């Protein structure tokens, strides 16, 4: 599965603490190794304008927003839970 990183993801990760960035990077690595791993906790973002936005759990608070369509996976955004969901609910690719 191709993994693509959006500029908005890179911008989001730089706003996080060093410890949070490390956890995000570990989760991204896990996505690359095995995107089907059930421990990644993919959840569809129901209120999103784009039905292909999903959330991936990094820890209790941090979520990676991905755009999952077919065989491609776009890392779209990363932030704290509520802010990440708000970001995804307002966008469409």
Steps between C-alpha positions, in 0.01 A plus 500: 500500500661829395538747786487868405574785741315829451649838589215546750618187684856633517372836627288328765777279634729801556240652735516200734742445787812290438348207691178522293702524178687184594173312559363621165816389318475155661137471388591608146771233495245242617268612219777445248588156632144369537209733418255217583619477863184516717698681771500812282129556572374644173169687547297661224428867565124499468446876493760562230398640162735242348408136567862391455634679811593268785661549839795292621566492873852594609426513875214609728506852357681517164336397173636474147245587234543286191327499164460133417379418151575182311861401546628848594529656842557874539620627836293817495523653848598432861387676818332451835178298476232773481706733281590217262134403460395863448764534229374190317134595529558825309698358207461302184760373254 
